[in-house]
C-alpha cells in the first residue's frame, strides 16, 4: 500500500491558484444562467469546485494538498480597512436606528439557531452542547468560535468529536451562506420591483463605477495602499495593547475602526478625497475580498463535512431553511421593505450562516447588478465585525447556564 503524498502550496502558489479559481468562477457565472440569475458570488462557485477536486485527489490517489493561508489573513485585514475607509459616520447616525433594530433581530435569530440545534440534539438523545455547536457557535460564530467552544465542550462535558462537528457546521454554513443570500434578495427585488441607485457608488465603492477624471493611476494606488497599511499597522498596535490588558477581539476590528476614524477625521478637517482615491480603495476592497473568499473556499476540508454530514443532515437542512424563511419574511420587512432592505437581507443570510466576508460578497453581487446601497454596506459590516460576536457570546453563555446543561 502506497503512503499518503502531500503537496504543500506556499504563499505564492496559493495566490496563483486563488486567481485561477476566481477566473473559473467568473467564467462559469457568465456561462451558467442559474449562477448569474441568482447572484451566486464567483469565488464561492470556483472555490467549491477546487475544494471538491482536492477532496477527490485525497480519496482516489491518497494525495493531500496543504495550503499556506497567511496571505489570506492579510487580505482580511486589507478588506476591513477598506470598509472603514469607506464608512461615513453621518450615514451611520442617519441609519443608527436601523442598526439597532437589525442587531435586535440578529440577537433573536441567534436564540432561534441555538433552539433548533438543541432541539435536534435532544431528539437524537445527544448532549445539548452538540446543539450549540450546530447553532450559533459554528454558524454565526464561524470556524474560530467553533474550534474554541468545541475544545471547551470536549473538556467540560467529556464529549467526542466536538471540534470536528463544529468545523463541519461552520464549513456547511460558509457554503450555504453564499448560496442562500443572493437568491433570497433576487426574489425580493423582483417581487417588489426594487432598484438601487446606479449613478453612484456604494459606500464600499466598486471600481466598475467610474466618472470623468476618476481613473486611477500609480500615484493614487500608492497613496491608497499607504493609508490601508496605516490602518493595519495602527490596528495591530491597538490590538496588542488591548490584548495585554485582557481585552480580546478579532484582529481586523481595530483596523476597521482606524479606517473609520481616518475617513471621518478627514471630513471634519475638510480634507477632500478625490474620486480616484475612492476608486482605488474600491479596487483594493474588491481584490482583497474576492481573493480572500477564493482562498477560504478552495482550502475547505470537504471530507470533514462529508464525514459528518449524515448525523448532522437534519439540523443543517433546518438551519438553512429557517434562515431563508427568516430573511425573506422577517428581516426584509423589519429593515424597511425597500431596496436597502433587500441588500441587507442578502448580507444577513451570509452573516447568519457563514461569515462577514460572505455577507459582503452577497451584497456585492446584488449591488453590482441592481445598483448601490450605502446603508447596507455600512450596517452589515459593523454588525458582522463587532456587534454580532459580542451578542453571540452572551447568547451562548445564556444557553450554557440553563439547567439542562448542568
N, C-alpha and C positions, 0 to 999 in steps of 0.2 A: 504493500500500500504506500503510495507516494505521500510525502509530507505536504503540509499546507504551505503554499508560497504566499509571500506578502509583497505587494508593491507599495512603496511609500512615496506619496506625492508631496513634494516640498511646496514652499510658498509660491514659487514661480509657476510650477505645474498646476497647482490649484487655481491660480488666477487664469491661466490659459484655458484650462478645462471649463471654468465657470463662464468664460466668454463664449466658448463653443456651445455650452449648454443653453446660454441665453439666446444665441443665434438660432439654435434648434427650436426653442420655444417661440421665438418671433416668427420663424418660418411656418411652424405648424399653426400658429394663430391666424396667419394670413391664408393658409390653405384649408383649414377646417372651420366651417362656418359656426359650428357649435361653440368653439373656443372664443371666437371674436364676438359672437352674438351675446354670450352670457358673461363677457368681460373677465375671463379667467386670466390671471396675470401670467405673462410669458415665462418668467423664472420658475413659477410653480409647475408649468407643463414640462419644460425642459429638464428641470431638476428631478421631477418624479421619474421621468424616463431614464435618466442617468442612474438614479439610485436603484431602479429595478434591474438595470444591466449589471451594476456592481453586485447585487444580490444573486443574480443568475451565475455570474462568474464564481462566486463563493460556493454555490450549490453544485454546479456542474464540473468545475475543474479545480476546486479547492484553492481558488486564487482570491486572496483578500486584498482590498485596497484601503490604505491608510491615508488620511487627509491631514495635512498641517493647516489648521484653521486660524492661525494667529492673525493673518491678514483680514479675515472675516470680522474679528473683534475690532480691529482698527476701523473697518468700513462702518461698523455700527456707531462708533464714536463720531465719525465724519457725518453720518446721516443725521444723528440727533443734534449735532452742532448746526447743521443747515436748517433744521426745524426751528431751533432757537433764533437763528439769524433772520428767519422769515416771519417771526411772530411779532405782531404789533399789539401791545397791551391795550391800546384803545379799543381794538376789536374784542379783546378778552373781557374788558369791562362791559362792553355792549352785550357780549354773549355770556357774561358771568352767570346769569340766572339759568341759562340753558345748561351750562357746565355742571352746576349744582344738581339740576334735575336729572341729567344723564348719569351723573355719579350715583344718585339715589337709585335710579333704575338698574344700574350695573350692580349695586350692592344687593338689591333684591334678587337679581339673576344669579349672583354668587351663591345665595342661600338655596335657590332652586337647583343649581347644579349639584350642590352637595346633598340635597334631599334626594335627588334622583340616584346619585351614586350610592348613598347609604341604603336606600330602599331596595335597590337591586342586590347589594351585598347581603342584606338581611334575607331577601328572597332565596338566595342560594346558600344560606346559612354560613356566610362568611363574616369576618370581623368588620365592624363599621369603618375601621381605618382604611380598609380597601376601598370603601365607598368614597372617602375623602380623596384618595389617590385618583379615583375615577371621576372626581368632581373638580372643584375649583383649584385644588392643589396642582394638578397637571394641565388642565385646560387653560384657565385664566392665568395660572402661575407659570406655566411653561416648564422646560427641561430643568432649569436651575432650581426652581422651587420643588419640582418633583423629586430630584435627587436628594435635596435637603430633608424633606419630610419622609421620603422613602427610607432613608437611613435611620431617621428618628423612630419611625414606627416599627422598624425591624428590631431596634434596640429596646424600645419601651414596651412593646407588646409581644415580642418574640415571633413576629410574622415572617414568612418566607417570601422571596421574590418580590419584595415591595419596590425596590428600585427599578427592576425590570418592568413591572406593571406601570409604574409612573412614567417611564420612558416610552412605553408603548402608547399610553394615552396621550402624552404630550406630542408624540410624533403623529399620531392619528389626527389630533387637533390641528397641528400645523398644516397638514394636508387639506383637511376639510374647511379650515378657516379661510383658505384661499379659494376653495371651490364653492362655498355657500354664499359669501357676501356679494359677489358680482351678480349672480342670477337673481337673488332677492331684490337688490337695488334696481336691476333691469326691469323686473316685473312691476315694481312700484312706479318707476319713471314712465313706463309705457302706459300703465293703467291710468295714471293721473295726468298724463301729458305734461311732464315736468321738463325743464331745461335750465341749464346753468348759463352764466354769462360768458359767452365765447369771445368777448372782446378784451377781457382782462385775464391776467394770470392768476392762479390760485395763490394762497398765502405761501405755499411751497411751490415756487414758480416752475413752470415747465420750460425747457429750452425750446420746445416747439413754438412757444409764444414769442414772436419777435415783432417789434415795431421798427420804424425807420430809425437808423442810427443805433440800434440796440445790439448789433452783432458783437460777440465777444472777440477779444484778441489776446495775445500772450500777456500783456501787462495786466489786463483785467483778471485773467485766470490766476496769475501770480498773486495779485492783491487778495483775491478771494481765498486762495489757498493759505495765505499768511493768516488771514482772520480766522479761518477754520482751525488752523494749527494752534492759534492763540486760545481759542475756545477749549480745545482738547488739553493743551498744556495747563492752563489755569484750572480747568475742571479736574484734572488728575491731582493737582496740588490740593485743591479743596477737598477732594475725596479722601486723600491721605490724612489731612488734618482732622476731618470728621471721624474717620476710622480710628485714629489714635485716641479720640475722645469717646469711643464706644458707640458711635453712630454709624450704622451700616446702611448703604443704599447702592443701587446699581451704578456702575462706573460712568455710564453715559448720562446720568441725570444731572450732575454738576455741569457738564459740557453744554447740555440743553439750556440750563438757566444762565450760564455765562453768555451764550448767544443771545438770549432774550435781553439781558442787561446791555450788551453792546449795541444791539439794534435800537432799543428804546432810549438809551443814553444819546445815541447819535441823533435821534429825532428830537430829543429835548434840547440838545445843543445846536439844532438846526444844521447838522452835517448831512448834506444831501447824498444819497446813494444813487448812482446812475443806473439806468435801465440795463446797461451792460453788466454792471456788478451784480445786480439782482439775477440776471440770466445766468451768470457764471455760478452763483450759489445754487441756482436751479439745476445746472448741469451736474455739479458735484452731488447734489441731492439724488438726482435720478441714477447716476452711475453707482454711487455707494449703495443705494437701496437695492437696485436690481442685481448687482454682483453679490451683495450680502445674502439675498434670498436664493440666488443660484447656488452659492456655496452651501447654504444651510440645507436646501432640498436635495442636492446631489450627494451630500455626505450622510444623509439619514440612513440609519441601520434598519432597512426594511425587514430584515429577518427577525429582529426583535419584535417588530409589530406583528409579523405573521405568526410567530410562535405564541403570542399572547392573544391573538385575535379571536379564537373560538370562545374561551371563557369570558372574554370582555365584549363580545359582539353585541349582546343585548344593550348594555349600558352605553356603548359607543353610538349605536343607532339612535337610542333615545336622546342622548346629548345633542347630536346633530339635528334631529327632528325638532326638538324643543327649541333649540337656538333659532332655527329657521322660522318657526312659528312665532317666537317671542320678538324677533327682529322685525318681522313683517307686520304683525298685528299690534305690537305694543310700542317698540322703540320708535317706529316711524310716526305714529300718532302723537306720542308724547313729545317728540322732537319738533313737531310743528306741521307735519303733513305737507311740506314743501320740498323743493329740490335739495336744499341743505340737509333736510331730514333724511332723504333717500341716501345721500352720500354718507351721512353719519351712520345710517343703518348698515351699510356695507362695511364701514370701519368697525362698528360694534360687533358684527358677526366674526370678523377676522380677529378682533381683540379677545372676544369671549371664548373662542375655540383655539386660537393659535397664539399670536404674539403681536406686539405693536407694529413691527415691520410688515407683517401680513395684512394688518388693518390698513396701513398706508398704501401697500400695493393694490389692495382692493379699491381704495378711493382714487388712486392714480388712474387705474383702468377706467373707472367711471368718468372722472373729470376730463380725461384726455378725449373721451368720445362725446360727452354731453355738455361740457363747459365747467368753469371754475366754481369752487365752493370754499371761500375763505374761512367761513365759520367752521366747517367740518375739519379743515386742515389745522385749525388751532385747538379745537376741543378734544378731538380723538388723541392726538399725540400727548397732550397734557394729562388726559385721563389714563392713557396706557403707560406713560413713562413715570408717573408719580402716584396719582391717587389710587389707582386700582390695586397696586401692590400693597399699599398700606391697608386699604379696606379689606383685601383678601386675607391678610394676616390676622386681622381682628375676627373675621368670619370663621376662619379655620380654628382659631383658638376658642371661639364660642362653641363650635360643634364638639371640639375635644373636651370641653368642660361639661358636656351633657352626661347624665347618669349612666347611659348605656355604654359609654366609653371607659368607665372606671372598672 
